[in-house]
Amino acid sequence: MGILQNQTWMTTLLLAINVAVFLLETFDQLQINGDFHIGPRVLLDYGASYTPLINAGDYWRLWSPMFVHLNPFHLVFNMATLLFVGPLIEREVGPVRLLCAYLLSGLAGNLLSYVMLPEVASAGASTSLFGLTVYAALLLPRARRLLMVILAANLLVNLVEPTVDIYGHLGGLAGGALLAVLMFDVDELDRVRIPSWLRSSVALTLTTVLFMVTLFYDYLP
């Protein structure tokens, strides 16, 4: 079976990108000091969010942090979450809406972090994953209780762990919930008979427009 015939190929692709980026980060970090914990210099080189750099014109940093990780544990924990939540969404609504939910949740989380933590560099797929988890909870009532417990447990960890970017996580959660509502992917709203292809097209258009706006923000009138 080819990858495009696999029902969860987008989940696999997102995981592969995250792993590949971390391997590149690790290679560069090993050249610096032989450490597997990625330092600030390498994190910023690979796209960590940092408000002064974004203000200086690196608007792409509102997207890139969702593929950058700090250490092997950070990567493994986030990829395990992606492997759990991603297929739930992808099998139900397809790869396009999964990708858009991942990207737009991450964007929302990074935007809130940008505003609330102007002096902190942040990175990680968890902004996207908080959004995906709430998206899946709204989409799938049969899994809602379990997913809400996972969200609540993660938010509690955020409250007691000072190094965690809680604003990024809350922004990602809000972004995922908003997209689910806009796409009528909340189970209670699914009685609205909008074809799946149209919902995916709208999600992809929205994602593309926001990406182009951030990429070319300095050129806008």
C-alpha positions in Angstrom: 0.0 0.0 0.0 1.4 3.4 -1.0 1.7 6.2 1.5 -1.1 8.2 -0.2 -3.5 5.2 0.3 -2.7 5.1 4.0 -5.6 6.6 6.0 -3.2 8.4 8.3 -0.4 9.5 5.9 -0.6 13.1 7.0 0.0 12.1 10.6 3.0 10.1 9.5 4.3 13.1 7.4 4.0 15.5 10.3 5.8 13.1 12.6 8.6 12.6 10.0 9.1 16.4 9.6 9.3 16.9 13.3 11.8 14.0 13.7 13.9 15.2 10.8 14.1 18.8 12.1 15.2 17.5 15.5 17.9 15.3 14.0 19.2 18.3 12.2 19.1 20.4 15.4 20.9 17.6 17.3 23.6 17.3 14.6 24.3 21.1 14.8 24.2 21.0 18.7 26.7 18.1 18.8 29.1 20.2 16.7 28.9 22.9 19.3 29.2 21.1 22.6 28.3 17.4 22.3 25.0 17.9 24.1 21.7 16.4 23.2 19.8 19.3 24.9 19.4 21.9 22.2 20.8 25.3 23.2 19.3 28.7 22.5 21.5 29.4 19.5 20.4 26.3 17.6 16.8 26.7 18.6 16.7 30.2 17.2 18.6 29.0 14.0 15.9 26.4 13.4 12.9 28.7 14.0 12.1 29.0 17.7 9.6 31.9 18.5 11.3 35.0 19.9 9.4 38.3 20.0 12.3 40.6 19.3 13.2 38.6 16.1 9.5 38.5 15.0 9.3 42.3 15.5 12.4 42.6 13.4 10.7 40.9 10.5 11.0 37.1 11.1 7.2 36.6 10.9 7.8 33.1 9.7 8.7 32.3 13.3 4.9 32.3 14.1 4.8 29.0 12.1 8.2 27.3 12.5 8.2 26.6 16.3 5.6 23.9 15.9 8.3 21.7 14.3 11.2 22.6 16.7 12.0 20.7 19.9 14.3 21.2 22.9 15.4 17.6 23.7 14.6 14.0 23.0 12.0 13.7 25.8 10.2 16.8 24.5 10.1 15.3 21.0 9.0 11.8 22.1 6.3 13.1 24.3 4.8 15.4 21.6 5.1 12.8 18.9 3.4 10.2 21.1 0.5 12.6 21.5 0.5 13.3 17.7 0.3 9.5 17.0 -2.6 9.2 19.4 -4.7 12.2 18.3 -3.7 12.7 14.7 -5.3 9.4 13.3 -8.5 10.1 15.2 -9.0 13.3 13.3 -7.5 12.2 10.0 -9.7 9.1 9.7 -12.8 11.2 10.4 -12.2 14.4 8.3 -9.2 13.6 6.1 -5.6 14.8 5.8 -6.3 18.3 4.7 -8.3 19.4 7.7 -5.8 17.6 10.0 -2.9 19.6 8.5 -4.9 22.8 8.7 -5.8 22.1 12.4 -2.2 21.4 13.2 -0.9 24.6 11.5 -3.6 27.0 12.6 -3.6 25.7 16.2 0.2 26.2 16.3 -0.2 29.7 14.8 -2.8 30.7 17.4 -0.6 29.4 20.2 2.5 31.1 18.9 0.7 34.4 18.4 -0.5 34.4 22.1 3.0 33.4 23.3 4.4 36.2 21.1 2.2 38.7 22.9 2.4 37.4 26.4 6.0 36.3 26.6 8.0 38.9 24.7 11.4 38.0 26.2 11.1 34.2 26.1 12.2 31.9 23.2 9.7 29.1 22.8 9.4 26.0 20.6 7.5 22.7 20.4 4.6 21.0 18.7 2.5 21.2 21.8 0.8 24.4 20.7 -0.6 22.4 17.7 -1.3 19.3 19.8 -3.4 21.2 22.3 -5.5 22.4 19.4 -5.7 18.9 17.8 -6.8 17.4 21.1 -9.7 19.8 21.6 -10.5 19.5 17.9 -10.8 15.7 18.3 -12.8 16.0 21.5 -15.3 18.3 19.8 -15.4 16.1 16.7 -15.7 12.7 18.4 -18.2 12.4 21.3 -17.2 8.8 21.8 -13.7 9.8 22.7 -14.6 13.2 24.3 -14.3 12.2 28.0 -10.8 10.7 27.6 -9.5 13.6 25.5 -10.9 16.2 28.0 -9.2 14.3 30.8 -5.9 14.4 28.9 -6.3 18.2 28.3 -7.1 18.8 31.9 -4.1 16.8 33.1 -1.8 18.7 30.7 -3.2 22.1 31.8 -2.5 21.1 35.4 1.1 20.3 34.5 1.3 23.8 32.9 0.2 25.4 36.2 2.9 23.7 38.3 5.8 23.7 35.8 7.2 27.2 35.5 9.2 26.4 32.3 6.1 25.5 30.3 4.7 28.1 27.9 1.1 28.0 29.1 0.1 30.9 26.8 1.2 28.9 23.8 -0.8 25.9 24.9 -3.9 28.0 25.7 -3.7 29.8 22.4 -3.4 26.4 20.6 -6.4 25.1 22.4 -8.5 28.1 21.5 -7.3 27.9 17.9 -8.3 24.2 17.6 -11.7 24.8 19.2 -12.4 27.8 16.9 -11.4 25.9 13.7 -13.6 23.0 14.7 -16.6 25.3 15.1 -15.9 27.2 11.8 -15.6 23.9 9.9 -18.8 22.6 11.5 -16.6 19.6 12.8 -18.2 19.8 16.2 -20.4 16.7 16.4 -23.4 18.7 17.6 -23.1 21.0 14.6 -22.5 18.3 12.0 -26.2 18.3 11.0 -25.4 21.3 8.8 -25.0 19.6 5.5 -21.8 21.1 4.1 -19.8 18.7 1.9 -16.6 17.5 3.4 -14.6 18.7 0.3 -15.9 22.2 0.8 -15.0 22.3 4.4 -11.5 21.1 3.6 -11.2 23.7 0.8 -12.2 26.5 3.1 -9.7 25.3 5.8 -6.9 25.1 3.3 -7.7 28.6 1.8 -7.8 30.1 5.3 -4.5 28.5 6.2 -2.9 29.6 2.9 -4.1 33.2 3.2 -2.8 33.5 6.8 0.5 32.0 5.8 0.9 34.4 2.9 -0.1 37.4 5.1 2.5 36.6 7.7 5.2 35.8 5.1 4.7 39.0 3.2 3.5 41.2 6.1 6.1 43.9 5.5 4.9 44.3 1.9 1.2 44.8 2.8 -0.2 48.3 2.3 
